[in-house]
Amino acid sequence: MQMAKLFAVKGYVVGCIKNNPSKTSYKSFDEAKQAGDIEWAGAAEFTGYSQVFIADNAEETDGSKCLLVKLNDTDAAKSLRDAAKLEGHPERIGMTVYVNGLKKANYGLPGIREIDAFKVEE
C-alpha cells in the first residue's frame, strides 16, 4: 500500500462539488461533470461547503488540472472551510489559497486531505 505524501500547494479556488452530489466517488472529473455535480465559476449558486477545487489558473474549468481540497477532516481544514467554502460566497472564486496536507484522493479525484496548515489571500 502506497503511503500518502505530505506536500504544500498554492492554487486559486475555481469551483466545488455540490452539496448532496449524486455519487461519493468518481472515476474521473468528466464523470463528476456529466453527473452535474461540479459547480464552477458562473454557477447560479454554490452549495458545496466541504471541499473546493483549486488550480494554477484562476479561470480553470478543466477538472484534470485541478486538485480537490477536503475542508472538514482536521481542525485546520475546518478553519480553511470558514475562509474558503463557496456556499453563500461566490466572491471567493479566484481566491488564492496555500495548503499543506496529504496528497490523497477525495471523491475518488486527485486531491489534498488532512490539512495541517493553510494561508488565504483575498
MILUM-269077 format. One record per residue (C-alpha): x, y, z; residue number from 1. Coordinates in steps of 0.02 Angstrom, whole numbers. Last residue first. Layout:
# MILUM-269077
<pt u="X" v="Y" w="Z" seq="NUM"/>
...
This chain:
# MILUM-269077
<pt u="-409" v="1878" w="-48" seq="122"/>
<pt u="-257" v="1784" w="12" seq="121"/>
<pt u="-282" v="1628" w="118" seq="120"/>
<pt u="-150" v="1531" w="214" seq="119"/>
<pt u="-152" v="1348" w="264" seq="118"/>
<pt u="-81" v="1220" w="386" seq="117"/>
<pt u="-115" v="1042" w="443" seq="116"/>
<pt u="-230" v="986" w="303" seq="115"/>
<pt u="-284" v="804" w="315" seq="114"/>
<pt u="-331" v="800" w="132" seq="113"/>
<pt u="-265" v="854" w="-38" seq="112"/>
<pt u="-340" v="796" w="-200" seq="111"/>
<pt u="-344" v="692" w="-356" seq="110"/>
<pt u="-522" v="627" w="-379" seq="109"/>
<pt u="-602" v="472" w="-299" seq="108"/>
<pt u="-720" v="584" w="-201" seq="107"/>
<pt u="-560" v="647" w="-119" seq="106"/>
<pt u="-398" v="560" w="-168" seq="105"/>
<pt u="-244" v="589" w="-64" seq="104"/>
<pt u="-93" v="705" w="-66" seq="103"/>
<pt u="-76" v="742" w="119" seq="102"/>
<pt u="-77" v="919" w="185" seq="101"/>
<pt u="-9" v="1096" w="170" seq="100"/>
<pt u="-121" v="1222" w="83" seq="99"/>
<pt u="-92" v="1395" w="10" seq="98"/>
<pt u="-250" v="1479" w="-52" seq="97"/>
<pt u="-279" v="1616" w="-179" seq="96"/>
<pt u="-459" v="1675" w="-208" seq="95"/>
<pt u="-516" v="1658" w="-390" seq="94"/>
<pt u="-694" v="1611" w="-343" seq="93"/>
<pt u="-717" v="1676" w="-166" seq="92"/>
<pt u="-845" v="1805" w="-224" seq="91"/>
<pt u="-968" v="1661" w="-245" seq="90"/>
<pt u="-986" v="1654" w="-55" seq="89"/>
<pt u="-1151" v="1575" w="0" seq="88"/>
<pt u="-1079" v="1400" w="-14" seq="87"/>
<pt u="-907" v="1431" w="-90" seq="86"/>
<pt u="-803" v="1372" w="56" seq="85"/>
<pt u="-638" v="1466" w="75" seq="84"/>
<pt u="-623" v="1555" w="243" seq="83"/>
<pt u="-737" v="1450" w="354" seq="82"/>
<pt u="-679" v="1294" w="261" seq="81"/>
<pt u="-498" v="1342" w="300" seq="80"/>
<pt u="-540" v="1336" w="485" seq="79"/>
<pt u="-620" v="1164" w="460" seq="78"/>
<pt u="-465" v="1106" w="366" seq="77"/>
<pt u="-354" v="1165" w="510" seq="76"/>
<pt u="-461" v="1069" w="635" seq="75"/>
<pt u="-447" v="913" w="526" seq="74"/>
<pt u="-563" v="814" w="409" seq="73"/>
<pt u="-682" v="952" w="351" seq="72"/>
<pt u="-617" v="1054" w="206" seq="71"/>
<pt u="-556" v="924" w="81" seq="70"/>
<pt u="-461" v="1006" w="-62" seq="69"/>
<pt u="-497" v="939" w="-237" seq="68"/>
<pt u="-349" v="968" w="-351" seq="67"/>
<pt u="-370" v="1040" w="-525" seq="66"/>
<pt u="-295" v="1021" w="-700" seq="65"/>
<pt u="-399" v="867" w="-744" seq="64"/>
<pt u="-552" v="968" w="-692" seq="63"/>
<pt u="-536" v="1083" w="-841" seq="62"/>
<pt u="-630" v="1240" w="-787" seq="61"/>
<pt u="-480" v="1350" w="-743" seq="60"/>
<pt u="-508" v="1538" w="-725" seq="59"/>
<pt u="-393" v="1566" w="-576" seq="58"/>
<pt u="-255" v="1465" w="-660" seq="57"/>
<pt u="-143" v="1353" w="-554" seq="56"/>
<pt u="-296" v="1259" w="-492" seq="55"/>
<pt u="-401" v="1234" w="-335" seq="54"/>
<pt u="-564" v="1136" w="-319" seq="53"/>
<pt u="-656" v="1161" w="-156" seq="52"/>
<pt u="-717" v="1046" w="-19" seq="51"/>
<pt u="-847" v="1026" w="120" seq="50"/>
<pt u="-955" v="1177" w="78" seq="49"/>
<pt u="-1032" v="1149" w="-92" seq="48"/>
<pt u="-1198" v="1238" w="-124" seq="47"/>
<pt u="-1141" v="1372" w="-245" seq="46"/>
<pt u="-1269" v="1473" w="-339" seq="45"/>
<pt u="-1312" v="1516" w="-520" seq="44"/>
<pt u="-1142" v="1444" w="-566" seq="43"/>
<pt u="-1030" v="1569" w="-657" seq="42"/>
<pt u="-870" v="1497" w="-588" seq="41"/>
<pt u="-885" v="1308" w="-574" seq="40"/>
<pt u="-1006" v="1194" w="-479" seq="39"/>
<pt u="-972" v="1010" w="-508" seq="38"/>
<pt u="-1105" v="875" w="-475" seq="37"/>
<pt u="-1197" v="882" w="-641" seq="36"/>
<pt u="-1171" v="695" w="-668" seq="35"/>
<pt u="-1078" v="737" w="-829" seq="34"/>
<pt u="-957" v="845" w="-727" seq="33"/>
<pt u="-925" v="708" w="-600" seq="32"/>
<pt u="-894" v="581" w="-739" seq="31"/>
<pt u="-782" v="704" w="-830" seq="30"/>
<pt u="-681" v="732" w="-671" seq="29"/>
<pt u="-642" v="546" w="-672" seq="28"/>
<pt u="-682" v="378" w="-591" seq="27"/>
<pt u="-799" v="462" w="-467" seq="26"/>
<pt u="-837" v="430" w="-284" seq="25"/>
<pt u="-975" v="488" w="-166" seq="24"/>
<pt u="-1108" v="496" w="-301" seq="23"/>
<pt u="-1261" v="602" w="-348" seq="22"/>
<pt u="-1191" v="751" w="-253" seq="21"/>
<pt u="-1277" v="808" w="-92" seq="20"/>
<pt u="-1194" v="980" w="-84" seq="19"/>
<pt u="-1112" v="1025" w="-247" seq="18"/>
<pt u="-931" v="981" w="-286" seq="17"/>
<pt u="-828" v="1139" w="-289" seq="16"/>
<pt u="-759" v="1276" w="-400" seq="15"/>
<pt u="-609" v="1380" w="-452" seq="14"/>
<pt u="-517" v="1424" w="-291" seq="13"/>
<pt u="-342" v="1476" w="-345" seq="12"/>
<pt u="-193" v="1371" w="-300" seq="11"/>
<pt u="-36" v="1355" w="-197" seq="10"/>
<pt u="23" v="1183" w="-141" seq="9"/>
<pt u="118" v="1106" w="3" seq="8"/>
<pt u="154" v="921" w="17" seq="7"/>
<pt u="140" v="772" w="134" seq="6"/>
<pt u="140" v="607" w="41" seq="5"/>
<pt u="9" v="472" w="57" seq="4"/>
<pt u="82" v="299" w="86" seq="3"/>
<pt u="70" v="169" w="-52" seq="2"/>
<pt u="0" v="0" w="0" seq="1"/>
